[in-house]
Amino acid sequence: MTRNETCPQPEHYGDATVPAFGYELIRNLLIPELLNKETAPILYWSGRKLARRYPLENEQQIIDFFTRAGWGHLQQVSQSKNKTTFECSSALVEARIKDFPNTDSFSLESGFIAEQIQHQTGCVTETYMEVKNGRQKKIVFQVKWDAKDHVHNNE
């Protein structure tokens, strides 16, 4: 997409929904078939690219974006000087964990969070995800940044 192209806006779609089954077919069968071993890194960097298209100013806006995008219920569970932790859960997240237990199928969300926090802190940021496959299935996103390593925008 070029800079002059518009991006889909949530308000344009109202309450329209897409069946989760169709979404998951594309997300967890078609995309991995096309990208093979490169699926996780490509989705991570795609998430970062999406975040640059939809820059958000604080954690609450990230949480709200997750809800609007149907990515799950995101909540910030801890924060320290150079690290924050989010957890993501929903019926869809739980189903994906059950259906694809050995996959990095949350790389898109992970990259999106990394880029948003990088935008907000101005420091190089990475997100590491962990799948919690216990009784309460959820994804834990550990977001870490280096306060000494500032981002230099070339755009």
C-alpha positions, -999 to 999 in steps of 0.1 A, spaced: 0 0 0 13 35 -7 9 63 16 -19 79 -4 -41 48 -2 -67 48 25 -69 22 52 -101 4 63 -117 23 92 -137 5 119 -166 30 117 -171 21 80 -182 -14 89 -206 -8 118 -216 -40 134 -209 -62 104 -192 -94 113 -174 -123 95 -178 -158 107 -148 -169 127 -145 -201 107 -138 -182 75 -113 -159 92 -95 -189 107 -94 -207 74 -75 -178 59 -54 -171 90 -43 -206 100 -46 -227 69 -42 -206 38 -15 -182 50 8 -209 65 3 -229 33 15 -200 12 43 -188 36 55 -221 51 83 -216 76 83 -179 71 47 -175 84 56 -164 119 83 -138 110 62 -124 81 31 -121 103 52 -104 130 65 -78 105 31 -74 90 17 -66 124 44 -40 128 34 -25 94 -3 -25 104 6 -6 136 24 21 115 -8 25 95 -29 28 127 -6 47 152 -21 47 187 -11 69 216 -15 47 247 -21 12 260 -59 17 262 -61 25 225 -42 -7 218 -67 -26 239 -96 -10 221 -80 -18 187 -78 -55 196 -114 -55 205 -125 -37 172 -102 -60 151 -117 -91 168 -82 -102 180 -94 -108 215 -97 -92 249 -63 -76 256 -54 -64 291 -23 -50 305 -13 -71 336 20 -55 346 43 -26 337 78 -17 348 104 7 336 114 -11 304 88 -39 302 50 -44 300 30 -75 299 -4 -80 282 -26 -110 282 -51 -118 254 -81 -141 257 -114 -147 240 -134 -177 227 -116 -173 193 -81 -172 210 -91 -203 230 -103 -221 199 -71 -212 180 -49 -225 208 -69 -258 209 -69 -262 171 -33 -252 166 -14 -258 198 21 -259 183 19 -227 162 30 -191 164 -4 -180 152 -4 -148 173 27 -133 156 6 -107 138 -7 -94 172 28 -96 187 43 -74 160 14 -50 162 20 -45 200 57 -42 195 54 -14 170 27 5 190 48 5 221 79 15 201 59 44 187 48 54 222 82 50 239 104 61 211 127 32 219 135 0 200 109 -25 212 103 -63 207 74 -85 218 77 -121 229 47 -142 231 39 -173 252 9 -195 247 -8 -205 280 -24 -239 272 -37 -247 307 -73 -245 320 -75 -208 310 -61 -206 275 -46 -173 267 -16 -155 251 9 -136 272 28 -108 253 60 -97 270 70 -63 256 105 -51 262 123 -20 251 157 -4 256 155 31 269 191 37 256 183 26 220 161 53 205 142 49 172 153 70 143 124 75 118 135 75 82 100 77 68 
